[in-house]
Amino acid sequence: MEVTLNWYLSLSAVLFTAGVIGFLFRRNAIVMLMSVELMLNAVNLTLVAFSQSLGDPQGQILVFFVMAVAAAEAAIGLALVIAIFRNKTTIDVTEFNLFKY
Amino acid sequence: MDSAVLILLILLLPLAGAALNGLVGLFMPSYRSKEGLIGAIGTAMVTVPFLAFVYLFLAYDGEPIVWSAFTWMAAGDLSLDFAYRIDQLSLLMGLVVTGVGSLIHVYSVGYMHGDDGFWRFFAYLNLFIFAMLNLILGDNLVVLFLGWEGVGLCSYLLIGFWYTNLKNSAAANKAFIMNRIGDFAFLIAMFMIFKEIGSLDVGVILTEGLNMPEATIGWIVLLLFIGATGKSAQIPLFTWLPDAMAGPTPVSALIHAATMVTSGLYLLARLSPLVLMAPNVMMVITVVGATTALVAATIAITQNDIKKVLAYSTVSQLGYMFVATGVGAFYVAIFHVMTHAFFKGCLFLGSGSVIHGMHHVEHELAHDGHGHKLDPQDMRTMGGLRKYMPATRMTFLISTLAIAGIPLLAGFFSKDEILFKAFEAASFGFPIGWFAWIVGLITALLTAIYMMRAYVLTFEGAPRWPHADTLHPHESPASMTFPLWVLAGLSMVGGFLGIPAVIAHGDLNWIHHWLAGEGGPVAEKLFDGHVSLALEWGLIALGSAVAIIGVSLGWRWYTTKGLAFDETLKSRFGGLYTLWAGKYFLDEAYDKAVVRPVVGGANHFFAPFDKYIIDGLVNGVAFFTRAVSFVLRYIQTGNVQSYAVSIVFGVLLIVWLMLF
C-alpha cells in the first residue's frame, strides 16, 4: 500500500484538530502551549508533504523558519508561565482574568 | 545707489531687528540682559532706514518711484503686488517716522533700562516701524492696510506691555477693539473701490476712480474717514487713545502722538483728489475735527495725570489736522502732522523723563518706612522740578510754547495755517468753515492754557511730594535728554518749512511746493478768491494774540494760585466742569449703550445656547458612547480561551468564505 499525499494531509488535519481542541479545552497553560506546538507541527507536516509531492524545496525551507519561530514562542511562553506561577501559584488559565470588562 | 535696494533695506532692516531681538531674546534668556547690544541693534535698524530716506530725499527728482517686490496674490481680476511708492508724501512721512523713531529708540535705551522686557520692547518697536513703513510706502490699499493692521497690532502689544497689570491689558484690548470698528469701515471702502474699478492701486484709484458716480465716491470717502476716526482718535472713537497711555512713555510718544495716530490723515491725504470730490463728506470731516479739537481740549484742562493731559492734547491736535483735511488743505494737515510729531514727541518724552525722576522719589518713599504712596504721573504731587531737571524743563517749556502757538515756533506756523485755511474756506463758499475757525480759535486759547497748566504744575512753584526737602528726583541720563534737545530744536525751527503765504506770496512755503506743487501727490481745494493781504496779517496777529493771551493767563493763574485754581475753575463752570472732568461721560455711555447690551445679550441668549445645544451635543456623544460600551464590554471576559474560541470561529468563517 503506497503512502500518498492524502495520508499525510489527513494526519496533519487530525493533529491540527487535536491541537485546536487541546488549546480550547485544556486549562493548564503548559498543555495549551503544547497544543500550539502541535498545531504548528501539523502545518509543518503539510508543508513538507506538499514540498515532497511537488518537488519544490521552498516548503521545506519555510518549515525551518516555522521551527525557529516555534522555539522562540515556546521560550517566551514558558517564561510567562513561570512568571505567572510565581505570582499566583497556579497555571490554570481561567484564574487569569484580570483583563475583563 | 539703486532705489529698489534702498527701499528693500528700509523695509527689511526694522523687520530683521524685530526678528533678531525678539527671537534671540525669546530662546536665549542670557541675551536679555545685554541691554547695550539690544538697544544698539534696535536703534540701528531704524537709523539706517532714516539715512536711506535722507538719501532718497536728496536724490529725489520729482518723479514718483514705484517698485514692486513680487506679486502677492493674483486671483481672477484681482492682482496684488507688494508694491511700494516713493513720492513727496511718503518721503516726508518716512523721514518723520524714522527720524523721530530713531530718537525715541535712543531715548528708550535710557527709559527702559532695567526692565525685564527690554528685549521685547525693542522687538515690538522695530516691528512697529516696519508696519508703519508698509503703511506709508504701500502703493496699493491692501499693502497699506497690512501696515494699518500691523501698527494696530504693535500698538496693542505695546499698550499692554506691562501685561501683568490687568488695567493695562484692558486698555490694550480697548484700543484694539475700537480700532477694529474703524478698520471695518476701511475694509468696506476697499471693497467698494474694487467693485467699481477693479483695482486697489493708488495710481489707478486716483485716475479711473475719479470717474466713479458721485454718490459712490461720497460713500467711499465717508467710510475711509470712519476708518481714519478709529486710527486717528476722532469723535466718536477717540476714547481709546487716553487709555493707551498705559503703555511705556516712549510708546506714547512714538505711536500715540507722532506716527500711528496720524495714519488716518495720511490715508486721506494720499487719496486727496478722491476726497475733494465728496464736498458733503468734507463738511462732516470739518465738523468732526473741530468738535473733537474742542471736546478734547476741554477735557485736557481737568486732567491731573501728566500723560493724560498730553493724550487729550493729542486728540485735540488731531482734530485740528482733520479740520485742515476737511477744508481741503491736505498739505497743511501733513505739515501739522510733522510739527506735531516734533513738539508732542518732545512733550511726551519730557513727561517720560519727569515720570522717570518721580519714580525714583516714589521708590525712595516706599522704602523709608513712612508708608507714603506716590503716583509718579500725578501732577498734583510734582512741582518745582525745574531745579532738579533743568534739561527736561527747558525742552518741555520750548515744546509747550510751540504747541501753544507762540509766534515763530513750529506750532505757530502750522496751527495758524489751519485756522487761516478754515477762514479762507469759510469766506469762499464753505460756510461750515466759520464754525471750524471759531472753534479752532477757542481751542487754541484752551491749548495754551492747559499746556501752561501742565508745565507750571510740573516744573514751577514748590515741590509737593512728601519729604521734598531731603528727597528729590535727578535729571535723566544723556540718552534721554539728547532726544529731548533734538526734538525741542526741531520744535523751534520746524515751522519754517511752511512760511505763510503773506510773506513773499507763498514762494517760501516749502511744504506747499513739495506736497501740493506741480506734480505733487497731494491735491488742494482751490477757491474763487483770496483773502486780502491785510486781513491775512490780521489773522496771523489774532492767532498770535490768542496764543500769547492763553500762555500768559495760564502762567498767571497757575503760578499764583497753583492747584487751588482748579477749584476756582470748578466753582466758576459748575456742571460744565463736571462734564469735562468726567470726559463727557462717553466711556460710561459706551458702557451702557454697547458693552452692557452685548454682555447682557450674551448672557441671556448665547449662554443657554452654549449650555444646552453645544454642551448637550458634546455630552450626548459621550453618553451614547458610554451606553453602547456598557453592552459591548461584556465581550471582554479576560479569559484567554474564550478569545481563542472567537479566533477559531473567525478563521473558520474566513475559510468558509474563501471556499464557497
Interface residues (C-beta under 8 A of the other chain):
Chain A: V20 F23 L24 F25 R27 M32 V93 T94 F96 N97 L98 F99 K100 Y101
Chain B: R633 Y634 Q636 T637 G638 N639 V640 Q641 A644 V645 V648
